[in-house]
Amino acid sequence: MTKLKLYEYPHPILKKKALKVESFDASLRKLLDDMLETMYACNGCGLAAPQVGISQRIVVIDIAHEDEEPAPLYMVNPEIIWRSDEQKICEEGCLSVPGQRAEVERPASVKVKYIDYNGKPQELLADEFLAVAVQHELDHLDGILYIDHISRLKRQMLLKKLDKQRKEQA
Protein backbone atom coordinates (compact mmCIF):
# COMPACT_ATOMS: atom_id res chain seq x y z
CA MET A 1 0.00 0.00 0.00
CA THR A 2 1.01 3.57 -0.69
CA LYS A 3 0.39 6.76 1.25
CA LEU A 4 -1.10 9.25 -1.19
CA LYS A 5 -0.54 13.02 -1.43
CA LEU A 6 -3.26 14.94 0.41
CA TYR A 7 -4.61 18.07 -1.27
CA GLU A 8 -5.49 21.03 0.93
CA TYR A 9 -7.81 23.99 0.58
CA PRO A 10 -7.87 25.97 -1.76
CA HIS A 11 -6.73 23.37 -4.34
CA PRO A 12 -9.23 23.45 -7.26
CA ILE A 13 -9.83 19.67 -7.26
CA LEU A 14 -11.59 20.05 -3.91
CA LYS A 15 -14.29 22.22 -5.55
CA LYS A 16 -14.88 19.94 -8.55
CA LYS A 17 -17.77 17.44 -8.82
CA ALA A 18 -16.27 13.93 -8.93
CA LEU A 19 -17.07 11.47 -11.71
CA LYS A 20 -18.92 8.19 -11.29
CA VAL A 21 -16.70 5.08 -11.17
CA GLU A 22 -17.41 3.02 -14.29
CA SER A 23 -15.20 -0.04 -13.83
CA PHE A 24 -14.60 -2.09 -10.71
CA ASP A 25 -11.22 -3.82 -10.88
CA ALA A 26 -7.98 -4.51 -9.04
CA SER A 27 -6.72 -0.94 -9.57
CA LEU A 28 -9.85 0.39 -7.85
CA ARG A 29 -9.29 -1.92 -4.87
CA LYS A 30 -5.66 -0.78 -4.68
CA LEU A 31 -6.85 2.84 -4.65
CA LEU A 32 -9.32 2.01 -1.85
CA ASP A 33 -6.50 0.36 0.15
CA ASP A 34 -4.15 3.31 -0.48
CA MET A 35 -6.84 5.81 0.53
CA LEU A 36 -7.48 3.92 3.76
CA GLU A 37 -3.77 3.82 4.57
CA THR A 38 -3.49 7.55 3.83
CA MET A 39 -6.50 8.30 6.06
CA TYR A 40 -5.04 6.27 8.95
CA ALA A 41 -1.58 7.87 8.51
CA CYS A 42 -3.18 11.32 8.77
CA ASN A 43 -5.30 10.33 11.81
CA GLY A 44 -8.50 10.93 9.89
CA CYS A 45 -11.84 9.13 10.11
CA GLY A 46 -12.83 9.67 6.48
CA LEU A 47 -11.26 10.44 3.12
CA ALA A 48 -12.74 11.15 -0.30
CA ALA A 49 -10.89 10.55 -3.57
CA PRO A 50 -10.78 14.27 -4.54
CA GLN A 51 -8.73 14.88 -1.37
CA VAL A 52 -5.97 12.74 -2.89
CA GLY A 53 -6.28 14.33 -6.33
CA ILE A 54 -8.61 11.77 -7.91
CA SER A 55 -11.92 13.08 -9.24
CA GLN A 56 -13.95 9.91 -8.71
CA ARG A 57 -16.90 9.11 -6.44
CA ILE A 58 -14.96 7.06 -3.88
CA VAL A 59 -14.93 7.39 -0.08
CA VAL A 60 -13.35 5.49 2.82
CA ILE A 61 -14.53 5.92 6.40
CA ASP A 62 -13.54 4.38 9.72
CA ILE A 63 -14.98 5.92 12.88
CA ALA A 64 -13.65 3.21 15.23
CA HIS A 65 -11.77 4.60 18.25
CA GLU A 66 -8.08 3.82 18.75
CA ASP A 67 -8.93 1.17 21.36
CA GLU A 68 -11.35 -0.58 18.98
CA GLU A 69 -10.80 -2.90 16.03
CA PRO A 70 -10.64 -1.01 12.72
CA ALA A 71 -14.00 -1.07 10.92
CA PRO A 72 -13.37 0.44 7.49
CA LEU A 73 -16.23 1.31 5.16
CA TYR A 74 -15.41 1.47 1.46
CA MET A 75 -17.98 3.35 -0.60
CA VAL A 76 -17.90 3.52 -4.38
CA ASN A 77 -20.50 5.73 -6.12
CA PRO A 78 -22.26 6.46 -2.81
CA GLU A 79 -25.56 8.27 -2.87
CA ILE A 80 -27.71 9.50 0.01
CA ILE A 81 -31.23 8.18 -0.62
CA TRP A 82 -32.88 9.45 2.59
CA ARG A 83 -32.24 12.17 5.18
CA SER A 84 -33.97 12.56 8.52
CA ASP A 85 -35.89 15.74 9.27
CA GLU A 86 -34.15 15.89 12.65
CA GLN A 87 -30.99 17.99 12.56
CA LYS A 88 -27.84 17.66 14.63
CA ILE A 89 -24.94 20.04 15.21
CA CYS A 90 -21.49 18.48 15.34
CA GLU A 91 -18.01 19.94 15.38
CA GLU A 92 -16.21 18.95 12.18
CA GLY A 93 -12.67 19.09 10.93
CA CYS A 94 -11.13 18.03 7.63
CA LEU A 95 -7.78 16.68 6.50
CA SER A 96 -7.93 19.18 3.62
CA VAL A 97 -8.47 22.10 6.03
CA PRO A 98 -5.87 21.05 8.63
CA GLY A 99 -5.99 22.20 12.22
CA GLN A 100 -9.37 23.93 11.90
CA ARG A 101 -12.80 22.95 13.23
CA ALA A 102 -16.31 24.38 13.12
CA GLU A 103 -19.82 23.42 14.13
CA VAL A 104 -21.97 22.23 11.22
CA GLU A 105 -25.67 21.39 11.25
CA ARG A 106 -26.69 18.32 9.26
CA PRO A 107 -29.47 15.72 9.21
CA ALA A 108 -29.13 13.44 12.26
CA SER A 109 -29.55 10.27 10.17
CA VAL A 110 -29.06 9.33 6.53
CA LYS A 111 -29.48 6.25 4.39
CA VAL A 112 -26.83 5.74 1.75
CA LYS A 113 -26.54 3.25 -1.09
CA TYR A 114 -23.12 2.39 -2.47
CA ILE A 115 -20.92 -0.34 -3.92
CA ASP A 116 -18.60 -1.99 -1.40
CA TYR A 117 -14.97 -3.16 -1.65
CA ASN A 118 -16.08 -6.43 -3.29
CA GLY A 119 -18.28 -4.77 -5.90
CA LYS A 120 -21.53 -5.60 -4.11
CA PRO A 121 -24.40 -3.07 -3.80
CA GLN A 122 -25.08 -2.07 -0.19
CA GLU A 123 -27.35 0.19 1.82
CA LEU A 124 -26.47 1.68 5.19
CA LEU A 125 -28.60 3.57 7.68
CA ALA A 126 -26.18 5.87 9.48
CA ASP A 127 -26.81 7.97 12.57
CA GLU A 128 -24.78 9.73 15.25
CA PHE A 129 -21.16 10.39 14.21
CA LEU A 130 -21.29 7.94 11.29
CA ALA A 131 -24.06 10.05 9.70
CA VAL A 132 -21.86 13.15 10.05
CA ALA A 133 -18.84 11.36 8.53
CA VAL A 134 -20.87 9.99 5.62
CA GLN A 135 -22.37 13.39 4.80
CA HIS A 136 -19.02 15.16 5.17
CA GLU A 137 -17.25 12.75 2.82
CA LEU A 138 -20.06 12.63 0.26
CA ASP A 139 -20.04 16.44 0.18
CA HIS A 140 -16.41 16.21 -1.02
CA LEU A 141 -17.64 14.27 -4.05
CA ASP A 142 -19.76 17.27 -5.02
CA GLY A 143 -17.02 19.85 -4.44
CA ILE A 144 -18.41 20.93 -1.08
CA LEU A 145 -16.27 21.39 2.04
CA TYR A 146 -17.62 21.60 5.57
CA ILE A 147 -16.60 25.26 5.62
CA ASP A 148 -19.21 25.86 2.89
CA HIS A 149 -21.89 25.03 5.49
CA ILE A 150 -20.88 27.75 7.96
CA SER A 151 -21.55 31.49 7.85
CA ARG A 152 -19.37 33.69 5.68
CA LEU A 153 -17.98 35.47 8.75
CA LYS A 154 -17.04 32.21 10.50
CA ARG A 155 -15.52 30.88 7.26
CA GLN A 156 -13.40 34.02 6.81
CA MET A 157 -12.16 33.79 10.42
CA LEU A 158 -11.35 30.09 10.01
CA LEU A 159 -9.47 30.70 6.74
CA LYS A 160 -7.46 33.53 8.35
CA LYS A 161 -6.42 31.11 11.11
CA LEU A 162 -5.50 28.54 8.45
CA ASP A 163 -3.32 31.09 6.61
CA LYS A 164 -1.64 32.11 9.88
CA GLN A 165 -1.01 28.45 10.75
CA ARG A 166 0.55 27.81 7.31
CA LYS A 167 2.83 30.88 7.60
CA GLU A 168 4.01 29.74 11.03
CA GLN A 169 4.81 26.26 9.66
CA ALA A 170 6.67 27.61 6.60
Buried (B, 14 or more C-beta within 10 A) or exposed (E): EEBBEBBBBEBEBBBEEBEEBEEBEEEBBEBBBBBBBBBBEBEBBBBBBBBBEBBBBBBBBBBEEEEEEEEBBBBBBBEBEEBBEEEBEBEBBBBBBBEBEBEBEBBBBBBBBBBBBEEEEBEBEBBEEBBBBBBBBBBBBBBBBBBEBBEEEEBEBBBEEBEEEEEEEE
